[in-house]
Amino acid sequence: MEITFPKLRRFNLIMGCFHFVQGVLMLILSLTWDKIIEFKPVIFSNFLKYDTGIGALITDSKPLFDLPFGILVSCFLFLSALAHFIIVLPKVNDVYNRGLENEINPFRWYEYALSSSLMIVLIATLFGVFDIGALILIFGLNASMNLFGLLMEKMNGKKEKKDWLSFIYGSFAGIVPWIVILLFAFGNSDPKEVPWFVYAITGSYFVFFNTFPINMILQYKKVGKWRNYLYGEKMYIILSLAAKTTLAWFVLFGVMSPN
């Protein structure tokens, strides 16, 4: 079936509705399910402090705030829904279509930079990363990965010969936060005692993490249906819904597991 701009606009609207409905369900659960309400990881600031008793610098910490975990999971989906709804607005949709004609979609990468970075911060806290500095770095690196994706499109567009440097840098930026998370998840534990949601989240993320760059590679290599840039755009939208739905529900129900 031929992919046209009007069909892609309707598809964005439908996907926005799917994200919005899930976001509403998540929000309801977050406000009514006791265990989710009570799960609010304390975020700390770690710093050096001079101890006069021993005459040396020691590591100290202080609590900053409780993270409203369940509500932020719903916000992750609302961000995606908002991006889809913005894209279908008449004047914005014209800008969106002109970008697609030039094989560039900045809306996608800005939305990913916010929504996926929020999700990876939530996953990090679920695995025990509570330091505000570490969480800021994780958010920033993941956002940078997506902005490298935008740079990849801006640098290449319809050029026959593609420059893959930004793709390589983006892949490096994207893998670093997960190295940190995996160290917290498996670094000092018996694999038999690791909760099910740890394997579910890391396994599903590994699959989805690789499908996005594969989609980009197929798009730029113009393999089969990916010769049409709009087909690759539709695949990004489908992968986004699948990845966000899977991760959001795994993360939320991970809260229900034993501490």
N, C-alpha and C positions, 0 to 999 in steps of 0.2 A: 504494500500500500504506500502510495506516494505521501511523503511528509511535506506539508505546506505550512506557511506562516499562520493562517487561521487555525489549522488543526493543532499546531504547536501551542497556540494561545489557549485553546480550550483544554489541552492537555495540562498546561501549567495551572489553570484554574482548578481542574480536578485534583491534581496533586496537592495544591494548596489546601483544598478542602480536607483531603486525607490527613495531612499534617495537623490541620486545625482541630479536627475531631479528636485525634489522638492526644493532642495537647490538652484539650478540655477534659478528657478522661483521666489523663495523668494528674491534672490539677485537682480534680475531684478526689481522686485517691489520696493525693498529698495532703488534702485538708480534712479527710474523714477517716483514713486508716491510721490507727494509733501508732503502730510501729514505724510507719513512714513519717508521721508528725514528729515523733520523738527522735528520729535519726537526724541529728544536726551536728556534724563533726565540728569540733572546735579548731579554728585556724589560729596558728601561733606565729609570733615573730621571734626568731632566734637571733641572738646577738652576743657579742663578747662583753664581759663585765669584769672589772678589776676586783678581785677578792683580797681585801686587806689582811684577812686572817692568814692566808698562805702566800700573800705577796705575788700573785700571778693572775693572768687573765683566764677566766673560765667561761664556758658557754652557758648562757642563761636564756630563758624564754619567757614570754608573757602571752596570755590569750588575747586575741584581738576581737573575734566575733564568732558566733555560731552560724554555720553555713546552712541555709534553708534548702536542704538537698532535694527533696521531692519537688518543691516548687520550681527549682532551677532546671530539673529534668523536663518539666512541662514547658519552661521558657525556651529550651533547646528546640522543641518542636514548633513553638509559636514563631520563633525567628525564621524558620524555614517556610512556614505558612505565609508569614508577612512578605517574604521575598517573592514568593509565587504570586501573591495578590498584587504586589507593586508592579510586577512585570506585565500583568494583563491590563493595567490601566492604559487607556487609548494612546496618550502622548508618549508614555514610557515604553509601551509596546513597540511604537515606531522606532525609538532609539534601540531597543532590544533587537528588532529585526534588522536594522542597518548594521548593527554589530555582527550579527550572525552571517550576513552577506559577506562581511570581511573576515569571517572565521574568528571572531573575538566575542566573548561574553563576559564583561567585567562583573555583571550582576551575580553570576554564579560564584566567582572567586571571592567577592566581598562577603557574600552570604556564608560560604564555607568557612571563611576566615573567622567569622563570629560564632556560628553555630557549632562547628566541629571543635573549635578551640574550647568552647564552654563545656562540651561533652567530655573532652579528654581531661579537663580539670576535674570534673565530677568523678570520672573513672579513677583518676590519680588519688583523690581523697578516699574513695572506696577501698583502695589498696594501701592506704596509710600514709599518703603524702599530705602533711598538714602544715608545712612551713609556707608562709605567704610568699617568700622569695622564690622558692622552688615552683610554686603554682603559677606565679607571674611568668617565670621563664618558660614553663611548659606551654602556657597560653600563647606567649609571644612566638616561640619556635613553631608551634603548629599553625598559627596565623601566617607566619613567614612562609611556610611550606605552600600554603594556598596562594599567597601573593606572588610567589615564584611561578605558580601555574598561570596566573594572569600575565606575568612578564613573558612567559613562554609564548603565549598567544600574541601579545603585542609585538614581540620581536620577530615572529614568523609570519603570522597572517596567512596570506596566499602564496608565500614564497615557495618555490619548488624545492630548494635546498634548505632544510631545517637546521637551526642551531639548537642543540640539545643541552647547552650548558646550564640554563636556568632549570631545566628538568632535573638534571643531576644535583644541583645545589638544593632544589626543593625536596628531593628525595632524602638527602642528608639531613636537612632541617626537620623533616617529618619523622625520621626514625629515632632521633635522639630522645624525645620525650618518652617513647615506648621502651627504650633501654632502661630509663630511670624507673618506670612503672614496673617492668618485669623484675628489676632488682628488688623492689619492695614486695612484689607478689611471690617470688620464688627464691629470693636470695638466701634465706636462712630457714627454710621450712621443709618438712617432710612432704613430698609430692602427694602421698596418700591422704594427708590432712588438709590439703588445699581445698577450699570450698568450690562447689560445682560452678558457681558464677564466674570464678576467676578463669577457669578453662573455657567457659562459654563466651565470655567477653573477649579474651585474648584470641581464641580460635576464630570467632566471627569477625573480629576486627582484622585479623591477618588476611582473611579471604577478601573482605571489602577494601582493605588498604591497597591490595594488589589489583583489584578490578578497575579502580579509577585510573591509575597510570596506564594499565593495559588498554583501556578505552581511548586514552589520549594517544597512545602509540598507534593503535589501529586507525585512529582518525587522521593522524599526520602521515601515516604510511599509505592511507587510502586503500585499505584492504576491504574488498567486497562491498557491502552496504555502507561502509564507513567512507566511501568515496564522496558521499553526500554529507557535508558537515552537519546538516540538520539531524541526520540519523544519530551521529555521535552525541549531539545535544540532547536528543530524546533519551539516549542511553544514560547520559549523566543524570537526568531527572529520575529515571527508574532506579538507578543505583543509589542515588541520594535517598529516595524514599525507603528502599530496602535496608540500606545501612543504618539509617537513623531510627527506623522502626525497631530493627533487631537490637541495636545497642541500647536504645532508650528503655525498652522493656526488660532487657537483661539487667541493666544497671538498676532500674527501679526495684525489681524483684530480688536483686542481690542484697538490697537493704533488709529483706525479710529473712536472710540467712543468719545463722548464729554469729555473734560478734567475734 
